[in-house]
Amino acid sequence: MLADDDPQESPLSWLIVALALLIAFAPLPLGSNRPWAVALLAFGSGGLLLVSWVVLLWRGQSPLACLAPARIPLAALAAYAVLVAAQWEGGAEGSWLYSAAPHQTRHYLLRTLVYASVFANVLLIVRSPRDIRLLSIVLVASGGLQALLAIYWLAVGAQYQFMFEDIRHGTQATGTFVNRNHLAGYLCLTLAAGIGLLLGAIDTSAQEPRRWRDHLINLLRFALSPRMALRLLLLVMVIALVLTRSRMGNTAFFSALVVLGTVVAITAPALRGKALVLVASMVVIDVVVVGQWVGLDRVLQRIDRTAIAIEDRRGEETVESRLDPAWYTWPMVQARPVLGWGGGSYFVAFPPFKSPDMVLHQDFFDHAHNDYAEIAADTGLVGLLLLATVVLATLRRAWQLLTVRGQPLATKGAAYAGVMAITCLLLHSLVDFNLQIPANALTCCVLLALVWATRLQRSAAAGVRARPALPAGPGAGASPRPSLASLAGLPDDATAPSAASSQESAGPPQLVSTPAAGGTGTARPAEGS
């Protein structure tokens, strides 16, 4: 949002560290898919929201003004939380507002408030493109840690007990998650953040090399730069993704890569060649070479065997059997189409609608293995529409960031990451329930919020330009401390923002009129979103 004159000395820098720790903590305790872990997230996110609100007021800034650009997704999330709260406090069975499992609806409400508060925290605390890079680096580091742990535990066949839960790492990588598909979903989200960092670090203003010697020099510079370390970390994360043996997780990731390449080709012609080389290198090196080494053929075998009918519990489930819970969930939706059966009450309300012919999990279904169906069953079509509003508004915002000139590189990188994350989850949610896992849902909210975290900068046009801010104080000319992004070798355009960006960050812009040819131009403030 509004950038500080010296963000390194701001109290908000400590809040960014606290937010980063909260984000990194979420996947560690079994994906936070336990009530006590959600309670810790609620305590951390709620306390951080209160502190950041007070700090902004103490600095004479309006928190509501920081939240205003994202008013549409925030209003949708707030309405969704109000809907779940009304279900929890609803009347008897048969009334409009009703929950089949009030205790579970209360827990569902707590998770919803955590996601909304994390979304708001990002908007209040993230102040500049530098901060966007910081949170993106934290996400990539967290994904890299999950990948390394998953690979190591799978290699040694680790078995242990954590918080009364027996964990066995047998033939698939699960990391700190219980289910391999949830690790795959988390890796897809953090890979999206890393690819956004790489795309945001590509300098389109550099002159294209014309001789083979220039190409070789650029290649050596990249190989020796910290960006190569980031690329290698992404490679490790792809290895872990393949080792999960998750069919839709791998399919969603590589499909999202294709979609992202198409978006880059449409929105950034100057970036098209370099971005396509990046996407092609990920497909060729990560899939063809590394994938064959770590066992991509086993994932393909699982996909191929998906068409085989299940004869017993040891067989591979088919697409039809995976979709059975979702298929029989739609009668639940038809029974209460508007407001649903209550948030988190799916496993209580589903048994009367379950078919006795269902092969897998004949005794118990805790989730629908389809986020669309489960959300519609829990909160009705109204709840599904509210969450769809958040996604569609963010996609529109990302498109604006990618098509309007003058945006910082980090902001465009966040937009690319948001598009890829949304694509991955839209596909993976067809056969799984990643949005019911707090760590994955929270990480998704962070990536979506980063798309809204800085104001939309309009390129100076029509003879209008903003007057650059003057240095304040004798120490203004001193060189700033190096940021984490600069230490990572990524361009830090927050340290030298454009004139329009600086004025929008510091407050009301000071404009001067620039005479046009044959007359006098009129000044107007730069547009914001």
C-alpha positions as CSV (number, residue, x, y, z in Angstrom):
1,M,0.0,0.0,0.0
2,L,1.4,3.4,0.9
3,A,5.2,3.2,1.0
4,D,7.2,4.8,3.8
5,D,10.1,7.2,3.3
6,D,12.4,4.8,5.1
7,P,10.7,1.4,5.3
8,Q,13.7,-0.2,6.9
9,E,13.3,2.0,10.0
10,S,9.6,1.7,10.1
11,P,7.8,-0.3,12.8
12,L,6.0,-2.0,9.9
13,S,9.2,-3.8,9.0
14,W,8.9,-5.8,12.2
15,L,5.3,-6.5,11.4
16,I,6.4,-7.9,8.0
17,V,8.8,-10.2,9.9
18,A,6.0,-11.4,12.1
19,L,3.7,-11.9,9.1
20,A,6.5,-13.9,7.4
21,L,6.9,-16.1,10.5
22,L,3.1,-16.8,10.6
23,I,3.1,-17.8,6.9
24,A,6.1,-20.1,7.4
25,F,4.6,-21.7,10.4
26,A,1.3,-22.6,8.8
27,P,2.4,-25.8,6.9
28,L,4.6,-27.2,9.7
29,P,2.0,-28.7,12.2
30,L,0.3,-31.2,9.8
31,G,-0.7,-28.3,7.5
32,S,-2.4,-26.7,10.5
33,N,-5.2,-29.1,9.9
34,R,-5.9,-29.5,13.6
35,P,-8.0,-27.3,15.9
36,W,-5.1,-26.3,18.2
37,A,-3.0,-25.3,15.1
38,V,-5.9,-23.2,13.8
39,A,-6.2,-21.6,17.2
40,L,-2.6,-20.6,17.1
41,L,-3.0,-19.1,13.6
42,A,-6.1,-17.2,14.8
43,F,-4.2,-15.8,17.8
44,G,-1.2,-14.8,15.6
45,S,-3.2,-13.3,12.7
46,G,-5.7,-11.5,14.9
47,G,-3.1,-10.1,17.1
48,L,-1.0,-9.0,14.1
49,L,-4.1,-7.3,12.6
50,L,-4.7,-5.4,15.8
51,V,-1.1,-4.3,16.2
52,S,-0.8,-3.2,12.5
53,W,-4.1,-1.2,12.8
54,V,-2.9,0.6,15.9
55,V,0.6,1.3,14.4
56,L,-1.0,2.9,11.3
57,L,-3.3,5.1,13.4
58,W,-0.3,6.1,15.6
59,R,1.6,7.1,12.4
60,G,-1.4,9.2,11.3
61,Q,-2.4,6.9,8.4
62,S,-5.9,5.5,7.8
63,P,-6.1,1.7,7.8
64,L,-9.3,1.9,5.8
65,A,-7.5,3.8,3.1
66,C,-5.0,0.9,2.9
67,L,-7.8,-1.6,2.5
68,A,-9.8,0.4,0.1
69,P,-8.2,-0.8,-3.2
70,A,-9.2,-4.4,-2.3
71,R,-12.7,-3.5,-1.1
72,I,-14.4,-6.0,-3.4
73,P,-12.5,-9.2,-2.3
74,L,-12.5,-8.0,1.3
75,A,-16.2,-7.3,1.3
76,A,-16.8,-10.8,-0.2
77,L,-14.6,-12.5,2.5
78,A,-16.4,-10.5,5.2
79,A,-19.8,-11.4,3.8
80,Y,-18.7,-15.1,3.7
81,A,-17.7,-14.9,7.4
82,V,-21.0,-13.3,8.3
83,L,-22.8,-16.1,6.5
84,V,-21.0,-18.7,8.4
85,A,-21.5,-16.9,11.7
86,A,-25.2,-16.7,11.0
87,Q,-25.3,-20.4,10.3
88,W,-23.6,-21.1,13.7
89,E,-26.2,-18.9,15.5
90,G,-29.0,-20.2,13.2
91,G,-32.3,-21.7,14.2
92,A,-33.7,-25.2,14.2
93,E,-33.5,-27.7,11.4
94,G,-35.6,-26.6,8.5
95,S,-34.9,-22.9,8.9
96,W,-33.0,-20.8,6.4
97,L,-30.0,-20.4,8.6
98,Y,-29.1,-23.8,10.0
99,S,-26.1,-25.9,10.7
100,A,-26.1,-29.7,10.9
101,A,-23.0,-29.5,13.1
102,P,-22.8,-26.2,15.1
103,H,-19.5,-27.1,16.7
104,Q,-17.8,-27.7,13.4
105,T,-19.4,-24.6,12.0
106,R,-17.8,-22.6,14.8
107,H,-14.4,-24.1,13.9
108,Y,-15.1,-23.3,10.2
109,L,-15.9,-19.7,11.2
110,L,-12.6,-19.4,13.0
111,R,-10.7,-20.6,9.9
112,T,-12.6,-18.2,7.8
113,L,-11.7,-15.3,10.1
114,V,-8.0,-16.4,9.9
115,Y,-8.0,-16.3,6.1
116,A,-9.7,-12.9,6.1
117,S,-7.4,-11.4,8.7
118,V,-4.3,-12.7,6.8
119,F,-5.6,-11.1,3.6
120,A,-6.1,-7.8,5.5
121,N,-2.7,-8.1,7.2
122,V,-1.0,-8.3,3.8
123,L,-2.8,-5.2,2.6
124,L,-1.9,-3.2,5.8
125,I,1.7,-4.3,6.2
126,V,3.1,-4.7,2.7
127,R,4.2,-1.3,1.7
128,S,6.3,-1.5,-1.4
129,P,7.6,-3.9,-4.1
130,R,10.4,-4.8,-1.8
131,D,7.9,-6.2,0.7
132,I,6.2,-8.1,-2.0
133,R,9.5,-9.8,-2.8
134,L,10.2,-10.5,0.8
135,L,6.9,-12.4,1.3
136,S,7.5,-14.2,-2.0
137,I,10.9,-15.3,-0.9
138,V,9.5,-16.5,2.4
139,L,6.9,-18.6,0.5
140,V,9.6,-20.1,-1.8
141,A,11.8,-20.8,1.2
142,S,8.9,-22.5,3.0
143,G,8.1,-24.6,-0.1
144,G,11.8,-25.5,-0.4
145,L,11.9,-26.6,3.2
146,Q,8.9,-28.8,2.6
147,A,10.5,-30.3,-0.5
148,L,13.7,-31.1,1.3
149,L,12.0,-32.7,4.3
150,A,9.7,-34.7,2.0
151,I,12.6,-36.0,0.0
152,Y,14.7,-36.9,3.0
153,W,11.9,-38.6,5.0
154,L,10.8,-40.6,1.9
155,A,14.4,-41.7,1.3
156,V,14.9,-43.0,4.8
157,G,11.4,-44.3,5.2
158,A,10.8,-42.2,8.3
159,Q,8.2,-43.3,10.9
160,Y,7.3,-41.1,13.9
161,Q,4.5,-39.8,16.0
162,F,3.6,-36.1,16.0
163,M,0.9,-34.7,18.3
164,F,-0.7,-38.2,18.7
165,E,-0.6,-38.7,14.9
166,D,1.3,-41.7,13.5
167,I,3.2,-40.5,10.4
168,R,4.7,-43.0,8.0
169,H,6.7,-42.0,4.9
170,G,6.4,-45.0,2.7
171,T,6.2,-44.7,-1.1
172,Q,5.0,-41.1,-1.5
173,A,6.4,-37.8,-0.3
174,T,4.1,-36.1,2.2
175,G,6.4,-33.6,4.0
176,T,4.8,-32.2,7.2
177,F,1.3,-32.9,5.7
178,V,-0.7,-36.0,6.3
179,N,-1.9,-36.4,2.7
180,R,0.4,-36.3,-0.3
181,N,-2.2,-34.4,-2.4
182,H,-2.1,-31.5,0.2
183,L,1.7,-31.4,-0.1
184,A,1.3,-31.3,-3.8
185,G,-1.1,-28.4,-3.6
186,Y,1.2,-26.5,-1.3
187,L,4.2,-27.0,-3.5
188,C,2.1,-25.8,-6.5
189,L,1.4,-22.5,-4.6
190,T,5.0,-21.9,-3.6
191,L,6.2,-22.8,-7.0
192,A,3.9,-20.2,-8.4
193,A,5.5,-17.7,-6.0
194,G,9.0,-18.7,-7.1
195,I,8.1,-18.5,-10.8
196,G,6.6,-15.1,-10.2
197,L,9.9,-14.0,-8.6
198,L,11.9,-15.2,-11.6
199,L,9.6,-13.5,-14.1
200,G,9.6,-10.3,-12.0
201,A,13.4,-10.3,-12.1
202,I,13.8,-10.4,-15.9
203,D,15.0,-7.0,-17.2
204,T,13.2,-6.2,-20.4
205,S,15.1,-2.9,-20.8
206,A,18.4,-4.7,-21.4
207,Q,19.6,-4.8,-25.0
208,E,19.1,-8.1,-26.7
209,P,22.5,-9.9,-27.4
210,R,23.3,-10.3,-31.1
211,R,26.5,-12.4,-31.0
212,W,27.1,-15.8,-29.6
213,R,29.7,-14.3,-27.2
214,D,27.0,-12.1,-25.7
215,H,24.7,-15.0,-25.2
216,L,27.5,-17.0,-23.5
217,I,28.3,-14.1,-21.2
218,N,24.7,-13.7,-20.2
219,L,24.4,-17.4,-19.6
220,L,27.5,-17.4,-17.3
221,R,26.2,-14.3,-15.5
222,F,22.9,-16.1,-14.8
223,A,24.7,-19.3,-13.7
224,L,26.8,-17.3,-11.2
225,S,23.9,-15.1,-9.9
226,P,21.6,-15.8,-6.9
227,R,18.8,-16.3,-9.4
228,M,20.4,-19.6,-10.3
229,A,20.1,-20.7,-6.7
230,L,16.4,-19.8,-6.9
231,R,16.1,-21.8,-10.0
232,L,17.8,-24.8,-8.4
233,L,15.4,-24.5,-5.4
234,L,12.5,-24.6,-7.8
235,L,14.0,-27.7,-9.3
236,V,14.1,-29.4,-5.9
237,M,10.4,-28.4,-5.3
238,V,9.4,-30.0,-8.6
239,I,11.3,-33.2,-7.6
240,A,9.2,-33.3,-4.4
241,L,6.1,-32.6,-6.4
242,V,6.8,-35.6,-8.6
243,L,7.6,-37.8,-5.6
244,T,4.1,-37.1,-4.1
245,R,2.8,-39.2,-7.0
246,S,-0.2,-36.9,-7.0
247,R,-1.9,-37.2,-10.4
248,M,-3.9,-34.0,-10.4
249,G,-1.2,-32.1,-8.5
250,N,1.3,-32.7,-11.2
251,T,-1.3,-32.2,-14.0
252,A,-2.5,-28.9,-12.4
253,F,1.1,-27.6,-12.1
254,F,2.2,-28.3,-15.7
255,S,-1.2,-27.1,-17.0
256,A,-0.7,-23.9,-15.1
257,L,2.7,-23.5,-16.6
258,V,1.2,-23.6,-20.1
259,V,-1.5,-21.1,-19.1
260,L,1.1,-18.8,-17.6
261,G,3.2,-19.0,-20.7
262,T,0.2,-18.0,-22.7
263,V,-0.6,-15.1,-20.4
264,V,3.0,-13.8,-20.7
265,A,2.9,-14.1,-24.4
266,I,-0.2,-12.0,-24.6
267,T,0.5,-9.3,-22.0
268,A,4.3,-8.9,-22.3
269,P,5.7,-9.1,-25.8
270,A,9.1,-7.8,-24.6
271,L,9.2,-10.6,-22.1
272,R,7.8,-13.3,-24.4
273,G,11.0,-14.9,-25.5
274,K,12.7,-15.0,-22.1
275,A,9.6,-16.2,-20.3
276,L,9.0,-18.9,-22.9
277,V,12.6,-20.1,-22.4
278,L,12.0,-20.3,-18.7
279,V,8.7,-22.2,-19.1
280,A,10.3,-24.5,-21.7
281,S,13.3,-25.2,-19.4
282,M,11.1,-26.1,-16.5
283,V,9.1,-28.6,-18.7
284,V,12.2,-30.1,-20.4
285,I,14.7,-30.2,-17.5
286,D,12.3,-30.8,-14.7
287,V,9.9,-33.2,-16.4
288,V,11.8,-35.0,-19.0
289,V,15.2,-35.3,-17.3
290,V,14.7,-35.0,-13.6
291,G,11.2,-36.5,-13.7
292,Q,12.4,-39.6,-15.3
293,W,15.2,-40.0,-12.7
294,V,12.9,-39.6,-9.7
295,G,10.0,-41.6,-11.1
296,L,7.7,-39.5,-13.2
297,D,6.8,-42.7,-14.9
298,R,5.0,-43.8,-11.7
299,V,2.8,-40.8,-11.8
300,L,2.0,-41.5,-15.5
301,Q,1.3,-45.1,-14.5
302,R,-1.2,-43.9,-11.9
303,I,-2.9,-41.7,-14.4
304,D,-3.0,-44.6,-16.9
305,R,-4.4,-47.0,-14.4
306,T,-7.1,-44.5,-13.5
307,A,-9.3,-45.9,-16.2
308,I,-9.1,-49.4,-14.6
309,A,-12.1,-50.3,-12.4
310,I,-11.5,-51.0,-8.8
311,E,-11.9,-54.6,-7.9
312,D,-10.7,-54.4,-4.3
313,R,-9.3,-51.8,-1.9
314,R,-5.8,-52.4,-3.1
315,G,-6.5,-51.2,-6.6
316,E,-6.0,-47.7,-8.0
317,E,-9.1,-45.6,-7.8
318,T,-10.7,-44.4,-11.0
319,V,-11.8,-40.9,-11.9
320,E,-15.4,-42.0,-11.4
321,S,-14.7,-43.3,-7.9
322,R,-12.9,-40.1,-7.0
323,L,-15.8,-38.1,-8.2
324,D,-18.4,-40.2,-6.5
325,P,-18.6,-38.1,-3.3
326,A,-18.9,-34.9,-5.4
327,W,-21.6,-36.5,-7.6
328,Y,-23.7,-37.5,-4.6
329,T,-23.1,-34.2,-2.9
330,W,-25.2,-32.3,-5.5
331,P,-28.5,-33.8,-4.1
332,M,-27.3,-32.2,-0.8
333,V,-26.9,-28.9,-2.6
334,Q,-30.4,-29.2,-4.2
335,A,-31.9,-29.9,-0.7
336,R,-30.5,-26.6,0.7
337,P,-29.3,-24.7,-2.4
338,V,-29.2,-21.1,-1.0
339,L,-27.3,-21.2,2.3
340,G,-26.2,-24.8,2.6
341,W,-26.0,-27.2,5.6
342,G,-23.5,-25.2,7.7
343,G,-19.8,-24.6,7.3
344,G,-17.7,-27.6,8.1
345,S,-20.8,-29.9,8.6
346,Y,-20.2,-31.9,5.4
347,F,-19.3,-35.2,7.1
348,V,-22.4,-35.0,9.3
349,A,-24.9,-34.1,6.6
350,F,-23.6,-36.4,3.8
351,P,-24.4,-39.9,5.0
352,P,-28.1,-39.8,4.1
353,F,-27.2,-38.9,0.5
354,K,-24.4,-41.4,0.1
355,S,-24.9,-44.3,-2.3
356,P,-24.3,-47.9,-0.9
357,D,-22.5,-48.6,-4.2
358,M,-19.6,-46.3,-3.5
359,V,-16.4,-48.3,-3.4
360,L,-13.9,-46.1,-1.5
361,H,-14.4,-45.0,2.1
362,Q,-17.7,-46.9,2.4
363,D,-18.1,-46.0,6.1
364,F,-17.0,-42.4,6.3
365,F,-16.5,-39.3,4.2
366,D,-15.0,-36.3,5.9
367,H,-14.7,-34.3,2.6
368,A,-16.2,-34.3,-0.9
369,H,-12.9,-34.5,-2.7
370,N,-14.2,-31.6,-4.7
371,D,-13.9,-28.1,-3.2
372,Y,-16.7,-26.7,-5.4
373,A,-19.2,-29.3,-4.3
374,E,-18.2,-29.1,-0.6
375,I,-18.3,-25.3,-0.5
376,A,-21.7,-25.3,-2.2
377,A,-22.9,-28.0,0.3
378,D,-21.6,-26.2,3.4
379,T,-22.5,-22.5,2.6
380,G,-24.8,-22.9,-0.4
381,L,-24.6,-21.2,-3.8
382,V,-24.4,-17.9,-2.0
383,G,-21.1,-18.9,-0.3
384,L,-19.7,-20.3,-3.6
385,L,-20.6,-17.1,-5.4
386,L,-18.9,-15.0,-2.7
387,L,-15.6,-16.9,-3.0
388,A,-15.9,-16.8,-6.8
389,T,-16.1,-13.0,-6.5
390,V,-12.8,-13.0,-4.7
391,V,-11.1,-15.1,-7.4
392,L,-12.6,-13.2,-10.3
393,A,-11.8,-9.8,-8.9
394,T,-8.2,-10.8,-8.3
395,L,-7.9,-12.1,-11.8
396,R,-9.2,-8.8,-13.1
397,R,-6.7,-7.0,-10.9
398,A,-3.8,-9.2,-12.1
399,W,-4.8,-8.5,-15.7
400,Q,-4.7,-4.7,-15.1
401,L,-1.2,-5.0,-13.5
402,L,0.0,-7.0,-16.5
403,T,-1.5,-4.8,-19.2
404,V,-1.1,-1.2,-17.8
405,R,2.3,0.2,-18.3
406,G,4.5,1.6,-15.5
407,Q,4.0,-1.2,-12.9
408,P,7.1,-2.2,-10.8
409,L,8.7,-5.6,-11.7
410,A,7.8,-7.1,-8.3
411,T,4.1,-6.2,-8.8
412,K,4.0,-7.9,-12.1
413,G,5.7,-10.9,-10.6
414,A,3.0,-11.1,-7.9
415,A,0.4,-10.9,-10.7
416,Y,2.0,-13.8,-12.5
417,A,2.2,-15.8,-9.3
418,G,-1.5,-15.1,-8.6
419,V,-2.6,-16.2,-12.0
420,M,-0.6,-19.4,-11.7
421,A,-1.8,-20.2,-8.2
422,I,-5.4,-19.6,-9.1
423,T,-5.1,-21.9,-12.2
424,C,-3.5,-24.7,-10.1
425,L,-6.1,-24.6,-7.4
426,L,-9.0,-24.3,-9.9
427,L,-7.8,-27.6,-11.5
428,H,-6.7,-29.4,-8.3
429,S,-10.0,-28.6,-6.6
430,L,-11.9,-30.7,-9.1
431,V,-10.8,-33.9,-7.4
432,D,-9.4,-32.8,-4.0
433,F,-10.0,-30.5,-1.0
434,N,-6.9,-28.3,-0.7
435,L,-9.1,-25.3,0.3
436,Q,-10.2,-27.3,3.4
437,I,-6.5,-27.5,4.6
438,P,-5.7,-24.3,6.5
439,A,-2.0,-24.0,5.4
440,N,-3.0,-24.2,1.7
441,A,-6.0,-21.9,2.0
442,L,-3.9,-19.4,4.0
443,T,-1.1,-19.5,1.4
444,C,-3.6,-19.0,-1.4
445,C,-5.0,-15.9,0.5
446,V,-1.4,-14.5,0.8
447,L,-0.8,-14.9,-3.0
448,L,-4.1,-13.3,-3.8
449,A,-3.6,-10.4,-1.4
450,L,-0.1,-9.7,-2.9
451,V,-1.9,-8.9,-6.2
452,W,-3.7,-6.1,-4.4
453,A,-0.8,-5.0,-2.2
454,T,0.4,-2.0,-4.2
455,R,-1.6,0.6,-5.9
456,L,-2.1,0.4,-9.7
457,Q,0.3,2.9,-11.3
458,R,-0.8,4.7,-14.4
459,S,1.9,5.7,-16.9
460,A,2.4,9.4,-17.1
461,A,0.5,10.6,-20.2
462,A,-1.4,13.5,-21.6
463,G,1.4,16.0,-20.6
464,V,1.2,15.3,-16.9
465,R,4.0,14.3,-14.7
466,A,4.5,14.2,-10.9
467,R,7.1,16.2,-9.2
468,P,9.7,13.9,-7.6
469,A,9.9,14.0,-3.8
470,L,12.7,16.0,-2.3
471,P,15.1,14.5,0.2
472,A,14.0,15.1,3.8
473,G,16.7,15.8,6.4
474,P,20.5,15.6,6.2
475,G,20.5,11.8,6.2
476,A,18.3,11.5,3.2
477,G,21.1,11.1,0.8
478,A,22.7,8.2,2.7
479,S,22.6,4.9,1.0
480,P,19.8,2.6,2.4
481,R,20.5,-0.7,4.1
482,P,20.5,-3.6,1.7
483,S,17.1,-5.4,1.5
484,L,16.6,-9.2,1.5
485,A,15.6,-9.0,-2.1
486,S,18.9,-7.2,-3.1
487,L,20.9,-9.8,-1.1
488,A,19.1,-12.5,-3.1
489,G,20.2,-10.9,-6.3
490,L,16.8,-9.8,-7.4
491,P,16.2,-6.2,-8.7
492,D,14.9,-4.0,-6.0
493,D,12.8,-1.4,-7.8
494,A,11.3,-0.3,-4.5
495,T,14.6,1.5,-3.6
496,A,14.3,3.7,-6.7
497,P,10.6,4.1,-7.5
498,S,9.2,6.1,-10.3
499,A,8.1,9.6,-9.7
500,A,4.4,8.7,-9.9
501,S,5.0,5.7,-7.6
502,S,6.9,7.8,-5.0
503,Q,4.2,10.5,-4.8
504,E,1.4,8.0,-4.5
505,S,3.4,6.2,-1.8
506,A,4.2,9.3,0.2
507,G,0.7,10.8,0.1
508,P,-1.2,13.3,-2.1
509,P,0.8,13.9,-5.2
510,Q,2.2,17.3,-6.0
511,L,1.5,17.9,-9.6
512,V,2.8,20.4,-12.1
513,S,1.3,21.1,-15.4
514,T,3.3,20.5,-18.5
515,P,2.5,22.6,-21.5
516,A,1.4,20.6,-24.5
517,A,2.2,21.7,-28.0
518,G,0.2,24.8,-28.8
519,G,-1.4,25.3,-25.4
520,T,-1.2,24.8,-21.7
521,G,-1.7,21.4,-20.2
522,T,-3.8,20.8,-17.1
523,A,-2.5,18.7,-14.2
524,R,-4.5,15.8,-12.8
525,P,-3.6,13.3,-10.1
526,A,-2.4,9.8,-11.2
527,E,-5.2,7.3,-11.1
528,G,-5.3,4.6,-8.5
529,S,-7.2,1.5,-8.0
